């Protein structure tokens, strides 16, 4: 099966993320690629958490004006 380069990148990142989760669950140290991906994943979750906290802490009209 031939994949577009963008879809291939997404597939590879997905697989690396899956392996990272499995290795962390077993307590194995991560290699460079996995550690980088895990760091990006954690920073993205932090950004989403801040956005969710902001949305829930102010009224909807206030949030629409800010965005």
Secondary structure by P-SEA (a helix, b strand, c coil): ccccaaaaaaaaaaaaaaaaaaaaaacccccaaaaaaaaaaaaaaaaaaaaaaaaaaccaaaaaaac
